[in-house]
Amino acid sequence: MIPKFTLGNNKWNLLLVIIICTLIISLITLYGIRLNEDIHEIAQEQFTHQQLLLSKQISTGIEEFLNQNTINIEILANHISDTPPGEVIPDFINVYYHSRGIYVIEFINESGVITMGYPLEDIPTGYDLYEHEQAYTFEKARDNQKTYVTKPFLLMEGGLGVTIWSPVYEGDEFKGVTLAIIRLSDISNRFLQNYDSTEEVYVVDEFGTILCGSSDRYQAGENFIDTVNGTNPLLLQILNKQMNGSEGTGYYFESNTSEKKLAAYSPIKWRNRLWSIAVVSPQSDVDDLIYSVYVKQVGLIGLSGGFIVLFSLSIILLLTRWNKSLELEVASKTSEITKSNELLKRANKKLMELDKLKSDFVSMVSHELKTPLTPMKTSAEFLLQSDPDVNVRREMLELIVRNIDRQTRMVNDMLDISRIESGNMRFRKEMLDIDEIINSAFETMKKQSEEKKINITTDISPGLTKINADKDKLIQVFVNLLSNALKFTPDGGNVEIKAFESGKYIEVDVKDDGIGIPPDKIDKIFDKFYQIDNTYARPYSGSGLGLAITKSIMEGHGGTIRVESTPGEGSVFILTFLK
Ligand code: ADP
């Protein structure tokens, strides 16, 4: 039995590939998630860094703007000290237009009265600070002899503003104060308006007061600390750091929406003031930023997953096909091997049969060749040693001749069969009367039939069509059949030869009432060297070649031979010749 080779059940192949696919896709997904976390972290870091840079940029801008204006006012103050009062107006105008952030410039004389300024229509000339109890900052600038910047306050015309008080000294003599007002709305317009809807910017002072902001939620003048009022500790933390003048980043959650906000803050240092600017963005800005990366990643995972699935499917398909073709090949090879096994078995059986045949043949031939030698030798020796009378001598010589005939028949049979097998049997055909042939055979066997007291009768239809045949060969056929009939019919039996026309044929039946042939042996008796091995037939001599030669001769004449027999009742050999 040849083991059936398969690559494994297709179902298992499929399951294996599905498991491998799932594993690979899970690994890619896990790796993607881990990568996303990293990307998220890096993006957030980068984002807050950008925010901080932006806040620094804005704070630097505002700082420069404020300091520049302050310096301008101080220069003006210095200049006023050594310029006659009547000639300073052009300087005021000059500073006003070059500063481009100063709302109004005034000069307050040493008594605290506003004496001049620009633009003229906004100058309350003659306004006395002492009369209105507003000389506190005036005196602070005078006494400290350096510029003083106020806290934001409400301007008369609305909005918040801060003032820069720069004292004017001529030597040690106090001449007055140059005052400039800067509107916080100007700072807001100048520095805080260019941000998109999600990003917000606000400026607070060292007390937490909101100075300006990029959106309406930051009400200038409101105190941010009070607004937060302990409800948002994270924002409070940020505000405290801002009020300390720190620079940094942080996050907090919006009180009402719980939205996460990222903040970056930088200080604005301006003389005696410490302001701080903060840039605030919602966390969603970072998420949006990496969303596209996510989309690309999901796409990539999908694509690789799809590719893996496709690849695996192709492999399954390939394996299945391979498997199938292998199975087919194995099946065809198996059937080939089974067939050749069958052939080998048959050949082996045939060989064994041949071997038996060969042994049988050797023993038969040696027996058949040897048997006649003994009577021949005994008879010859008897003739040599004694001098018998004529009758005895004749009997002895006849015995010798019979045995020589027997041996000759045997040798002739063997020569015939060898000619038949090598295809060298030649037929010398001529038109013959069938009754002539039968009679010749009958004559040949007559003596033997008389010895066994077997009655041979012939029944030949008159005027039978002549047949084209080899005379000697055909006589041999009938002699063989008669010889067998006599051999296998007990003494006193009957043998009948019938010849008649039957349709296109001439049929000759050789019938005896002898021992008959068992049904299972009927097909074999025409095989060469075959002899029925039964107790009755055994004593008869023979080569087992007679019927094989007879059949070949019949076939050589285009005729047929078959036998019908009943054991114990007799046999009839039926021959047909084509007319
Ligand atoms: P042989 O007669 O030399 O043994 P054959 O080929 O002529 O060989 O016959 C083969 C066998 O067929 C015989 O040995 C015999 O057993 C059987 N057989 C032939 N003719 C008859 C017959 N008329 N009756 C019974 N058996 C026969």
Boltz pocket constraint, residues with backbone or C-beta under 6 A from the ligand:
constraints:
  - pocket:
      binder: B
      contacts: [[A, 480], [A, 481], [A, 484], [A, 485], [A, 488], [A, 512], [A, 514], [A, 515], [A, 516], [A, 517], [A, 525], [A, 527], [A, 530], [A, 531], [A, 532], [A, 533], [A, 537], [A, 540], [A, 541], [A, 542], [A, 543], [A, 544], [A, 545], [A, 546], [A, 547], [A, 548], [A, 571]]
      max_distance: 6.0
